[in-house]
Amino acid sequence: MAGPRIEREKRTVSAMVRIHCRGRHGTRRGLCPECTALLEYARARLDGCRFGEAKPTCGGCAIHCYGPDMRVRIREVMRYAGPRMMLRHPVMAVRHLVDGRRRPRDVDDAEAG
C-alpha cells in the first residue's frame, strides 16, 4: 500500500487528467479511453516509484520513468490542467507547488529511509 505522499500525488494527477479530459475531449462523466489509459499508466508509475514517500513531483525528478510518448501526453495534461487547478482544487494545487520545490534525493538515500 502506498503512503500518504504517493496517494496525494495520485489524487493530484487524477484531478488534472479529469480537468484535461473534460476541457479537451468534452467528457462530462468519467474519462475517455485515452485519458483512462494515461491515468492508469501514471498511477502504475507512482506505485513503482523508487523514491517512494521521499519523491519530488515527477517534473522535478532525476529519473524519468515515463516512456517518451506518455511523457508527451502527461505534459500536455499538466500544461492544460495546471493553471485550472488553482480555481478547481486550490489546496491540492498549492500542495503540488510546494512538493515541486522539494529537492530530489538520490535513489540510494530514498531506499535507505
C-alpha positions in Angstrom: 0.0 0.0 0.0 1.3 3.5 -0.9 2.0 6.1 1.7 0.2 9.5 2.0 2.6 11.3 -0.3 2.1 8.9 -3.2 -1.7 8.8 -2.6 -1.7 12.6 -2.7 0.2 12.6 -5.9 -2.3 10.1 -7.4 -5.2 12.3 -6.4 -3.5 15.3 -8.0 -2.8 13.6 -11.3 -6.3 12.2 -11.3 -7.8 15.7 -10.9 -5.5 17.0 -13.6 -6.5 14.3 -16.1 -10.2 14.8 -15.4 -9.8 18.6 -16.0 -7.9 17.9 -19.2 -10.3 15.3 -20.5 -13.4 17.4 -19.8 -11.9 20.5 -21.4 -10.1 19.0 -24.3 -12.2 15.9 -25.1 -15.6 17.1 -23.9 -16.3 14.3 -21.5 -18.9 15.0 -18.8 -18.8 11.8 -16.9 -15.8 9.7 -16.4 -12.8 9.7 -18.8 -12.4 8.9 -22.4 -10.4 5.7 -23.2 -7.2 7.7 -24.0 -7.3 9.6 -20.7 -8.2 6.4 -18.8 -5.1 4.7 -20.2 -2.9 7.6 -19.3 -4.2 7.8 -15.7 -3.7 4.1 -15.2 -0.2 4.4 -16.5 0.6 7.4 -14.2 -0.8 5.5 -11.2 1.3 2.4 -12.0 4.4 4.6 -12.3 3.6 6.2 -8.9 3.1 2.8 -7.3 6.6 1.7 -8.6 8.4 5.0 -7.8 11.8 4.2 -6.5 11.8 7.3 -4.3 8.6 6.3 -2.5 7.5 8.9 0.1 10.6 11.0 -0.5 9.7 11.6 -4.1 9.6 15.0 -5.7 7.0 15.8 -8.3 7.5 13.9 -11.5 8.5 17.1 -13.3 11.4 17.6 -10.9 12.6 14.1 -10.8 16.0 13.0 -12.0 14.7 9.6 -13.1 12.1 9.8 -15.9 10.2 6.6 -15.7 7.5 7.5 -18.2 8.0 6.3 -21.8 8.6 9.1 -24.3 5.1 9.1 -25.8 3.4 9.0 -22.3 5.8 11.8 -21.2 4.5 14.0 -24.0 0.9 13.2 -23.1 1.3 13.9 -19.4 3.0 17.2 -20.2 0.0 18.2 -22.4 -2.3 17.3 -19.5 -0.2 19.3 -17.0 0.1 22.3 -19.3 -3.7 22.5 -19.8 -4.8 21.5 -16.3 -2.1 23.2 -14.2 -3.5 26.7 -14.3 -7.0 25.5 -13.9 -6.1 23.6 -10.7 -5.9 26.8 -8.8 -9.6 27.5 -9.5 -10.9 24.0 -9.1 -8.6 22.5 -6.5 -6.7 25.3 -4.8 -5.4 23.3 -1.8 -4.3 20.4 -4.0 -2.6 22.9 -6.4 -0.7 24.7 -3.6 0.4 21.4 -2.1 1.6 20.3 -5.6 3.6 23.5 -6.0 5.2 23.1 -2.5 6.0 19.4 -3.4 7.6 20.7 -6.6 10.0 22.8 -4.6 11.4 19.7 -2.9 14.9 18.7 -3.9 15.1 15.2 -5.3 17.0 12.8 -3.2 19.4 10.2 -4.5 17.8 6.8 -5.1 20.2 5.3 -2.6 19.1 7.8 0.0 15.5 7.2 -0.7 15.8 3.4 -0.4 17.7 3.8 2.8 14.9 5.6 4.6 
